[in-house]
Amino acid sequence: MTGIAGMTGTNRTTRFTRSTAGAAMQAIAYAIVALPMAAAFGTPVAAQANRVAEDQADLIRAACDRGLDWLVAAQQADGSWGSGGFRGSVAVTAQAAMALVGDGNTAVSGGRCESVARGVAYLVAAAGADGLIAGNERAAHGPMYGHGFATLALAELYGETDQDERLATILDRARAVIEDSQNDEGGWRYEPKRREADASVTAAMIVTLRGLRNSGFAVSEDAVERGVAYLRRLQNPDGGFRYRSEAGPGGAPRTAAAIFALLAAGVRDEATIDRGFAWLESHPIRIGVAGTAADDGYALYGLSYSAAARWQRGGAAWDDWYAAAAAMIVAAQQEDGSWRDPSCAEYGTSAALSVLQMANDLTPLFQTSRRATAEPKP
């Protein structure tokens, strides 16, 4: 069978409307406040809980709108996103486009569709005849992060553009680059060569292959299985995931990325996932003050993967985690509507929005309807 971990059929779920997204966010906000208040005051506080829930949802919605407006304004004239060393990066451009998709926009519909279309055009123009999609990726140590993120964004938008025939050729070539550059360990790293491998790039490639499969492209099951096996070998006895095959400590951002990649590949309800989530619970990702011990330069990267993993897993634990994460992220928003990140504000803002908008359930890759269609992988 060709595909990822038992995924059958294309199964592209129809996107929700903006009003549905707002209802979903308000429902989560209600769940965040209603249970603690009911425990403290009893059921008569339902009306008060509703008011608090509406305030919470309004704060999140306002933060998202400000962030989205800033992101649209920050788009470069050539359609790309990124500044400083990341000016012209397809990785940042792809993440920004996906943040707009998370609000219900595509390249042909939605209030911010023009920005998405310009971003797609930039990614398409960056696709080479050899299949590699790359812009200025020097600051990311090589083109594979950008290639993976750009391929995933185009795969997610496939069927929602005015140039899908061209996209089909680009995506098939991009898939070949990923599969052909997998190394003997089963992983990937910064360059499209069969040499080294690490947890972060490998996680990104597995997620990208899942996105391609969802969009109807034939993906090598062997490549996915080897990638999954490589990530499994990187898990330490304590549940965290180290960076490479050599002995080393676990890291929260890469552990979150590895867990989401495994879930995307169809790994479910087993010790690897349970131990990974348990390790994350004891090593929470925080947005600290720059230059202090509390600051994690990869915090927003890690939070975006953690949100994706937790949303895919589902369950009541999502509500508590989202409440804390959303409050932390909203508090870190800058006056201009952006979020800072050591890479660039365009990436930081995109990552922050991906967390806040996860419950909108509008991005095909993250949609909860896919939980029921993914057969457990032994």
Residue pairs with C-beta under 8 A, 6 or more apart in sequence:
1 8
1 221
2 218
2 219
2 220
2 221
3 213
3 218
3 219
3 221
4 209
4 210
4 213
4 219
4 221
4 224
4 264
4 265
4 266
5 224
5 228
5 265
5 266
5 267
5 374
5 375
5 377
6 266
6 374
6 375
6 376
6 377
7 210
7 213
7 214
7 266
7 373
7 374
7 375
8 373
8 375
9 373
10 214
10 215
10 216
11 214
11 370
11 373
12 159
12 214
12 215
12 364
13 364
13 367
13 369
13 370
15 104
15 106
15 362
15 364
16 24
16 104
16 360
16 361
16 362
17 104
18 103
18 104
21 103
21 104
21 357
21 360
21 361
21 362
22 57
22 61
24 359
24 360
24 361
25 57
25 60
25 61
25 359
25 360
26 53
26 54
26 57
28 57
28 318
28 319
28 322
28 359
29 53
29 54
29 56
29 57
29 60
30 49
30 50
30 53
31 319
32 53
32 56
32 319
32 320
32 322
32 323
33 49
33 52
33 53
33 56
34 46
34 49
34 53
37 45
37 48
37 49
37 52
38 45
38 46
38 49
41 48
59 330
60 326
60 330
60 356
63 329
63 330
63 333
63 356
64 103
64 353
64 356
64 357
66 333
66 337
67 99
67 333
67 337
67 338
67 339
67 349
67 352
67 353
67 356
68 99
68 100
68 103
68 112
68 353
69 337
70 336
70 337
70 338
70 349
71 81
71 96
71 99
71 100
71 115
71 338
71 346
71 349
71 350
71 353
72 100
72 112
72 115
74 81
74 83
74 338
74 345
74 346
74 349
75 81
75 96
75 115
75 118
75 119
76 82
76 87
76 88
78 88
78 122
79 93
79 118
79 119
79 120
79 121
79 122
80 87
80 88
80 89
80 90
80 92
80 93
80 119
80 122
80 135
81 89
81 92
81 93
81 95
81 96
81 97
81 119
81 346
81 350
82 88
82 89
82 92
82 93
82 136
82 344
82 346
82 347
83 344
83 345
83 346
84 139
84 344
85 136
85 138
85 139
85 343
85 344
86 92
86 136
86 139
86 140
86 343
86 344
86 346
86 347
87 136
88 135
88 136
89 135
89 136
89 137
89 139
89 140
89 146
90 122
90 123
90 126
90 133
90 134
90 135
90 137
90 146
90 147
90 149
90 150
91 137
91 140
91 145
91 146
91 149
91 150
91 347
92 343
92 344
92 346
92 347
92 350
93 119
93 122
93 123
93 135
93 150
93 153
94 119
94 123
94 146
94 149
94 150
94 152
94 153
94 154
95 149
95 153
95 347
95 350
95 351
95 354
96 119
96 346
96 347
96 349
96 350
97 115
97 116
97 119
97 120
97 123
97 153
97 157
98 152
98 153
98 156
98 350
98 354
98 363
99 349
99 350
99 353
99 354
99 357
100 110
100 112
100 115
100 116
100 119
101 116
101 153
101 156
101 157
101 362
101 363
102 353
102 354
102 357
102 358
102 360
102 362
102 363
103 110
103 112
103 353
103 357
103 360
103 362
104 110
104 360
104 362
105 111
105 112
105 113
105 115
105 116
106 113
106 116
106 157
106 160
106 161
107 113
107 116
107 117
107 120
107 157
107 160
107 161
107 162
108 117
108 160
108 161
108 162
109 160
110 116
116 157
117 161
117 162
119 153
120 153
120 154
120 157
120 161
120 163
122 135
123 133
123 150
123 153
123 154
124 154
124 163
124 166
124 167
124 170
126 133
126 134
126 135
126 150
127 133
127 150
127 170
127 173
127 174
128 134
129 173
130 173
130 177
131 170
131 173
131 174
131 175
131 176
131 177
132 143
132 147
132 174
132 177
132 192
133 146
133 147
133 150
133 151
133 154
133 170
133 174
134 143
134 146
134 147
134 150
135 146
137 143
137 145
137 146
139 343
140 146
140 190
141 190
142 189
142 190
142 191
143 190
143 191
143 192
144 181
144 188
144 189
144 190
144 191
144 192
144 201
144 204
144 205
145 190
145 200
145 201
145 204
147 174
147 177
147 178
147 192
148 178
148 201
148 204
148 205
148 207
148 208
149 204
149 208
150 174
151 171
151 174
151 175
151 178
151 208
151 211
151 212
152 204
152 207
152 208
152 211
152 212
152 365
154 167
154 170
154 171
154 174
155 171
155 208
155 211
155 212
155 214
155 215
155 217
156 211
156 215
156 363
156 364
156 365
157 167
158 164
158 167
158 168
158 171
158 215
158 216
159 215
161 167
171 212
171 215
171 217
172 217
174 212
175 209
175 212
175 217
175 219
177 192
178 188
178 205
178 208
178 209
178 223
179 219
179 220
179 223
180 192
180 194
181 188
181 191
181 192
181 193
181 194
182 188
182 194
182 205
182 223
182 226
182 227
183 189
183 194
183 195
183 196
183 197
184 194
185 197
185 230
185 245
186 197
186 202
186 226
186 227
186 228
186 229
186 230
187 197
187 198
187 199
187 201
187 202
187 227
187 230
187 231
188 197
188 198
188 201
188 202
188 204
188 205
188 227
189 195
189 196
189 197
189 198
189 201
189 202
190 196
190 201
196 244
197 230
197 244
197 245
198 243
198 244
199 231
199 234
199 241
199 242
199 243
199 244
199 254
199 257
199 258
200 243
200 253
200 254
200 257
202 227
202 230
202 231
202 261
203 231
203 254
203 257
203 258
203 260
203 261
203 305
204 257
204 261
205 227
206 224
206 227
206 228
206 231
206 261
206 262
206 264
206 265
207 260
207 261
207 264
207 365
209 219
209 220
209 223
209 224
209 227
210 224
210 264
210 265
210 365
211 364
211 365
212 219
213 219
214 364
214 365
214 370
224 265
227 261
227 265
228 261
228 262
228 265
228 267
228 377
231 241
231 258
231 261
231 262
232 262
232 272
233 245
234 241
234 242
234 243
234 244
234 245
234 258
235 241
235 242
235 258
235 272
235 275
235 276
236 242
236 249
236 250
238 250
238 275
238 279
239 250
239 255
239 275
239 276
239 278
239 279
240 249
240 250
240 251
240 252
240 255
240 276
240 279
240 283
241 250
241 251
241 254
241 255
241 258
241 276
242 248
242 249
242 250
242 251
243 251
243 254
250 279
250 283
251 298
252 280
252 283
252 284
252 285
252 296
252 302
252 306
253 285
253 296
253 298
253 299
253 301
253 302
253 305
254 302
255 276
255 279
255 280
255 283
256 280
256 285
256 302
256 303
256 305
256 306
256 309
257 301
257 302
257 305
258 276
259 273
259 276
259 277
259 280
259 305
259 309
260 305
260 306
260 308
260 309
260 312
262 272
262 273
262 276
263 273
263 309
263 312
263 313
264 312
264 365
265 377
266 374
266 375
266 376
266 377
267 273
267 376
267 377
268 374
268 376
268 377
269 376
273 313
277 309
277 310
277 313
280 306
285 296
285 299
285 302
285 303
285 306
286 294
286 296
286 299
286 328
287 295
287 296
287 299
287 300
287 303
287 328
287 329
287 332
288 294
288 295
288 296
288 299
289 295
290 340
296 302
297 342
300 339
300 341
300 347
300 348
300 351
300 352
300 355
301 341
301 351
303 325
303 329
303 351
303 352
303 355
304 351
304 352
304 354
304 355
306 321
306 325
307 322
307 325
307 354
307 355
307 358
308 354
308 358
308 366
310 317
310 318
310 321
310 322
311 318
311 358
311 359
311 366
311 368
312 366
312 368
312 370
312 371
314 368
314 371
322 358
322 359
325 355
326 355
326 356
329 339
329 352
329 355
329 356
330 356
332 339
332 340
332 352
333 339
333 352
334 340
334 345
337 349
338 345
338 346
338 348
338 349
339 345
339 348
339 349
339 351
339 352
340 348
341 347
341 348
341 349
341 351
358 366
361 367
361 368
